[in-house]
Amino acid sequence: MGEPIVLQALAVLLAGLMLVALARRRGGRERPENPGRDKQRDKRVEALDTVAAWPPEATRVLTLKERKAQLVLQQALPEYTVLAQVPLARFIRVPTRNSYHEWMRRVGQICADLVVCDTVSQVIAVVEVRRPHGKDGERTVRRHERMDRVLQQAGIRVIVWNEDALPNVSLVRDQVVNTSQALRTGDGGGRVRTRPAAVMPGVLVTEVAGSAAPAVRPTVVTLQDVLEDLDREAADGATLAEPAQSTWFDDLSSASMPLDAPTR
């Protein structure tokens, strides 16, 4: 008679210990909500001076490889306008029956690298300059996929270029203008180089010799010349004014973001 009672007591005790251990584990993983503390933190952040807390420093708008891609586009499509780093919210409109703030948080604030527009600012295509496949982190890949889905759903073509293998001028025109041409995002030309931004390809430049010999030699600056100087600038270490890579923001901790509907 005594033995079954002892066994039952031990079973109840073990069950109680397991429940206590489980509760402690959950308590360690889930921090209890504290609205008061969150409000205090928000007030402290709001009280910070915008300039003193975040000292601003001017940088370029485009990275070296993005500038190369823009030059190739401008050379291939002189009759079109090429805009850089345009937020999707600037040229994508969505219904407001759901939270617009949430849409902005998910995708609206993401910038397209290069946007090709016609003479009335209608978007013809978006050109993304990205690293080779497998070089980006999981967050970056998800951000790219999310952006591509939104643009394609809006009827805007997305052309992805490998930043290390930009296409040549003739292929660029084929990709952007010829709508019947399949988008060959994997193709690319040889490595190219650049010249300072003040000089554009196709511009006549007059080279004047020394005062003893005032001979004038007109030359044409080619795209190859312009790209060559950009490479030389990068080799000399002129990177202080380079913008932060867009992937830098993917490494920051942020709130959970439901990107897609759950698959069934």
HELIX and SHEET records of a PDB file:
HELIX    1   1 GLY A    2  ARG A   29  1                                  28    
HELIX    2   2 PRO A   35  ALA A   47  1                                  13    
HELIX    3   3 THR A   50  ALA A   53  1                                   4    
HELIX    4   4 LEU A   64  ALA A   76  1                                  13    
HELIX    5   5 LEU A   88  PHE A   91  1                                   4    
HELIX    6   6 TYR A  100  TRP A  103  1                                   4    
HELIX    7   7 MET A  104  GLY A  108  3                                   5    
HELIX    8   8 GLU A  138  GLN A  153  1                                  16    
HELIX    9   9 VAL A  169  VAL A  177  1                                   9    
HELIX   10  10 LEU A  223  ALA A  235  1                                  13    
HELIX   11  11 SER A  246  ASP A  251  5                                   6    
SHEET    1   A 4 THR A  81  PRO A  87  0                                        
SHEET    2   A 4 CYS A 111  CYS A 117 -1                                        
SHEET    3   A 4 VAL A 123  ARG A 130 -1                                        
SHEET    4   A 4 ARG A 157  ASN A 162  1                                        
SHEET    1   B 2 LEU A 204  VAL A 208  0                                        
SHEET    2   B 2 VAL A 216  VAL A 220 -1                                        
END                                                                             
